[in-house]
């Protein structure tokens, strides 16, 4: 009986939390289909007649096609670079447990909690001539994700038997072949988990492109929304449509990858 009541309570809390999280999304959806007058109060009522043309107007005026391409480029490229480099680092640090490597590991994962010094970072970006470039923002995104990726992958690497490494070395594998042909495929669950989390985080990132991308043709979706809001803040129907088109890819990616996220976390927990 006690276990049943505990289960009911947990489900009730989860439902309330889900409802609270869904309310802002619902407001954005219904108001994106209203006229300017109807959306002025950002009410919860449904639109009298759905205004589907709001999305076409937003795509044209907000230059969302270019912004979507930029966000996709940044998210995919930075995720691929960040996850691959983090996997290499985590494998080396986990397999070679020297005091120096332990120091390097803790030094890297300190980046999860340490704030970014934008003054110093700006000077570095200027020195290497990467400010206001697409390659520069990809490097920043990838570097920002590495501490968390190393932390996540490091624990998973520890669960892999060392006998696999020894057998591959006996068969004549070079270090890179050992990693990419033997170890890397076994990391698939945690790599998918890290990759999806990186994609979502990079897609929603606002500060880095705000500081380091001045050309509007390089702006991702987040900056496009920010600029659009500044121009059309009096028309909440268009602003809501713009926000909806920005968050829609994130929602789709999460829904499609949800089972991979869960399987990756469960695999790590079981092996650990």
C-alpha positions as CSV (number, residue, x, y, z in Angstrom):
1,X,0.0,0.0,0.0
2,X,2.8,2.4,0.9
3,X,4.6,1.6,-2.3
4,X,1.4,2.3,-4.3
5,X,0.8,5.7,-2.6
6,X,4.5,6.6,-3.2
7,X,4.0,5.7,-6.9
8,X,0.9,7.8,-7.2
9,X,2.6,10.7,-5.5
10,X,5.6,10.5,-7.8
11,X,3.4,10.4,-10.9
12,X,1.4,13.3,-9.7
13,X,4.5,15.4,-9.1
14,X,5.8,14.4,-12.6
15,X,2.5,15.4,-14.2
16,X,2.4,18.8,-12.4
17,X,6.1,19.5,-13.4
18,X,5.3,18.5,-17.0
19,X,2.3,20.7,-17.1
20,X,4.2,23.7,-15.8
21,X,6.9,23.1,-18.4
22,X,4.3,22.7,-21.2
23,X,2.4,25.9,-20.5
24,X,4.9,28.3,-22.1
25,X,5.1,26.1,-25.2
26,X,1.3,26.0,-25.4
27,X,1.1,29.8,-25.2
28,X,3.7,30.1,-28.0
29,X,1.8,27.6,-30.2
30,X,-1.7,29.2,-29.8
31,X,-0.5,32.8,-30.1
32,X,1.6,32.0,-33.2
33,X,-1.7,31.3,-35.0
34,X,-3.5,34.4,-33.9
35,X,-3.9,37.9,-35.4
36,X,-1.9,40.7,-34.0
37,X,-4.9,42.0,-32.0
38,X,-5.7,38.5,-30.6
39,X,-2.1,37.8,-29.6
40,X,-1.6,41.2,-27.9
41,X,-2.6,39.8,-24.5
42,X,-0.8,36.4,-25.0
43,X,-3.9,34.6,-23.7
44,X,-4.5,30.9,-23.5
45,X,-7.7,30.8,-25.7
46,X,-7.5,29.2,-29.1
47,X,-7.4,31.5,-32.2
48,X,-10.8,32.2,-33.9
49,X,-9.2,31.5,-37.3
50,X,-5.7,30.1,-37.5
51,X,-3.3,32.5,-39.2
52,X,-0.9,30.1,-40.9
53,X,0.6,32.9,-43.0
54,X,2.4,34.1,-39.8
55,X,5.0,31.4,-40.4
56,X,5.6,32.4,-44.0
57,X,6.0,36.0,-42.9
58,X,8.4,35.1,-40.2
59,X,10.5,32.9,-42.4
60,X,10.8,35.7,-45.0
61,X,11.3,38.7,-42.7
62,X,13.4,36.9,-40.1
63,X,15.7,35.3,-42.6
64,X,15.2,32.0,-40.8
65,X,16.4,29.8,-43.7
66,X,19.9,31.3,-43.5
67,X,19.8,31.2,-39.7
68,X,18.6,27.6,-39.7
69,X,21.5,26.6,-41.9
70,X,23.9,28.3,-39.7
71,X,22.6,26.7,-36.5
72,X,22.6,23.3,-38.2
73,X,26.2,23.8,-39.3
74,X,27.4,25.0,-35.9
75,X,25.6,22.3,-34.0
76,X,26.6,19.3,-36.1
77,X,30.2,20.4,-36.7
78,X,30.9,21.4,-33.1
79,X,29.3,18.3,-31.8
80,X,31.3,16.0,-34.0
81,X,34.6,17.8,-33.1
82,X,33.8,18.0,-29.4
83,X,32.6,14.5,-28.9
84,X,35.5,13.0,-30.9
85,X,38.2,14.9,-29.1
86,X,36.6,14.3,-25.7
87,X,36.4,10.5,-26.5
88,X,40.1,10.5,-27.3
89,X,41.0,12.4,-24.2
90,X,38.8,10.3,-21.9
91,X,40.2,7.1,-23.3
92,X,43.8,8.1,-22.8
93,X,43.2,9.5,-19.3
94,X,41.1,6.6,-18.2
95,X,43.5,3.9,-19.4
96,X,46.7,5.6,-18.1
97,X,46.0,6.4,-14.4
98,X,49.1,8.4,-13.6
99,X,49.0,11.3,-11.1
100,X,49.6,13.7,-13.9
101,X,46.7,12.3,-16.0
102,X,44.5,12.5,-12.9
103,X,45.4,16.2,-12.6
104,X,44.7,16.8,-16.3
105,X,41.3,15.0,-15.9
106,X,40.2,17.2,-13.0
107,X,41.6,20.3,-14.7
108,X,39.5,19.6,-17.8
109,X,36.2,18.8,-15.9
110,X,36.6,22.0,-13.9
111,X,35.4,23.7,-17.0
112,X,31.9,22.4,-16.3
113,X,31.6,24.7,-13.3
114,X,34.0,27.5,-14.0
115,X,32.5,30.6,-15.7
116,X,33.8,31.9,-19.0
117,X,36.1,34.9,-18.9
118,X,34.8,36.7,-22.0
119,X,37.4,39.5,-21.8
120,X,40.3,37.0,-22.0
121,X,38.5,34.9,-24.6
122,X,37.9,37.9,-26.7
123,X,41.6,38.8,-26.7
124,X,42.5,35.2,-27.7
125,X,39.9,35.2,-30.5
126,X,41.3,38.5,-31.8
127,X,44.9,37.2,-31.6
128,X,44.1,34.1,-33.6
129,X,41.8,36.0,-36.0
130,X,38.8,33.8,-35.4
131,X,36.4,36.5,-34.3
132,X,33.4,37.0,-36.5
133,X,34.1,33.8,-38.4
134,X,32.0,30.6,-38.7
135,X,35.0,28.4,-38.0
136,X,35.8,30.4,-34.9
137,X,32.3,29.9,-33.4
138,X,32.4,26.2,-34.2
139,X,35.7,26.0,-32.3
140,X,34.2,27.8,-29.4
141,X,31.2,25.6,-29.3
142,X,33.3,22.5,-29.4
143,X,35.7,23.6,-26.7
144,X,32.8,24.6,-24.4
145,X,31.3,21.1,-24.6
146,X,34.6,19.2,-24.1
147,X,34.6,19.3,-20.2
148,X,31.2,17.7,-19.9
149,X,31.9,15.2,-22.7
150,X,35.1,14.1,-21.0
151,X,33.3,13.7,-17.7
152,X,30.5,11.6,-19.3
153,X,32.7,9.4,-21.5
154,X,35.5,8.9,-18.9
155,X,33.2,6.9,-16.6
156,X,31.9,4.8,-19.5
157,X,35.5,3.9,-20.7
158,X,36.3,2.6,-17.3
159,X,33.6,-0.1,-17.8
160,X,35.3,-1.5,-20.9
161,X,37.6,-4.5,-20.2
162,X,41.3,-3.8,-20.8
163,X,41.6,-7.3,-22.3
164,X,40.1,-5.8,-25.5
165,X,43.0,-3.4,-25.8
166,X,45.6,-6.1,-25.1
167,X,44.1,-8.4,-27.7
168,X,44.0,-5.7,-30.3
169,X,47.6,-4.7,-29.6
170,X,48.7,-8.4,-29.9
171,X,47.0,-8.5,-33.3
172,X,49.1,-5.5,-34.4
173,X,46.7,-2.6,-34.0
174,X,48.2,0.9,-33.9
175,X,46.9,3.2,-31.2
176,X,44.6,5.0,-33.5
177,X,43.3,1.8,-35.1
178,X,42.8,0.4,-31.6
179,X,40.7,3.4,-30.6
180,X,38.7,4.0,-33.8
181,X,38.1,0.3,-34.8
182,X,37.8,-1.4,-31.4
183,X,37.0,1.1,-28.6
184,X,35.0,3.8,-30.5
185,X,32.2,1.5,-31.6
186,X,31.7,0.2,-28.0
187,X,31.3,3.9,-26.9
188,X,28.2,4.3,-29.1
189,X,25.6,4.6,-26.3
190,X,27.5,7.3,-24.4
191,X,28.6,9.0,-27.6
192,X,25.0,9.3,-28.8
193,X,24.0,10.6,-25.4
194,X,26.7,13.2,-25.4
195,X,26.0,14.1,-29.0
196,X,22.3,14.8,-28.5
197,X,23.0,16.8,-25.4
198,X,25.6,18.8,-27.2
199,X,23.3,19.4,-30.2
200,X,20.5,20.7,-27.9
201,X,22.9,22.9,-25.9
202,X,24.6,24.4,-29.0
203,X,21.2,25.1,-30.7
204,X,20.0,27.0,-27.7
205,X,23.3,28.9,-27.1
206,X,23.0,32.7,-27.2
207,X,25.9,34.4,-25.6
208,X,28.8,33.1,-27.7
209,X,27.3,34.2,-31.1
210,X,26.1,37.4,-29.6
211,X,29.7,38.3,-28.6
212,X,31.7,36.8,-31.4
213,X,29.4,37.1,-34.5
214,X,28.8,40.6,-35.8
215,X,27.7,39.7,-39.4
216,X,24.0,38.9,-39.6
217,X,24.6,36.3,-42.4
218,X,26.5,34.2,-39.8
219,X,23.8,34.4,-37.1
220,X,22.2,31.2,-35.7
221,X,18.5,30.9,-34.9
222,X,18.8,32.3,-31.4
223,X,20.3,35.6,-32.6
224,X,17.8,35.7,-35.5
225,X,15.0,35.5,-32.9
226,X,16.6,38.2,-30.7
227,X,16.9,40.5,-33.7
228,X,13.4,39.8,-34.9
229,X,11.9,40.5,-31.4
230,X,13.6,43.9,-31.4
231,X,11.9,44.7,-34.7
232,X,8.5,43.2,-34.1
233,X,8.0,43.3,-30.3
234,X,4.6,45.0,-30.8
235,X,3.4,42.0,-32.8
236,X,3.3,39.0,-30.5
237,X,1.7,36.7,-33.1
238,X,4.9,37.0,-35.3
239,X,7.2,36.8,-32.3
240,X,5.5,33.6,-31.1
241,X,5.7,32.1,-34.6
242,X,9.4,33.0,-34.7
243,X,10.0,31.4,-31.3
244,X,8.0,28.3,-32.3
245,X,10.0,27.8,-35.5
246,X,13.2,28.1,-33.4
247,X,12.3,25.6,-30.7
248,X,10.6,23.1,-33.0
249,X,13.9,21.5,-34.2
250,X,15.0,21.0,-30.6
251,X,11.7,19.4,-29.7
252,X,11.9,17.1,-32.7
253,X,15.5,16.1,-32.0
254,X,14.7,15.4,-28.4
255,X,11.6,13.2,-29.2
256,X,13.5,11.2,-31.8
257,X,16.6,10.7,-29.6
258,X,14.8,10.2,-26.3
259,X,15.2,6.4,-26.4
260,X,18.9,6.7,-27.3
261,X,19.4,9.1,-24.4
262,X,17.8,6.7,-22.0
263,X,19.6,3.6,-23.3
264,X,22.9,5.4,-23.1
265,X,22.4,6.4,-19.5
266,X,21.0,3.0,-18.5
267,X,23.9,1.2,-20.2
268,X,26.4,3.4,-18.3
269,X,24.6,2.8,-15.1
270,X,24.4,-1.0,-15.6
271,X,28.0,-1.3,-16.6
272,X,29.2,1.0,-13.8
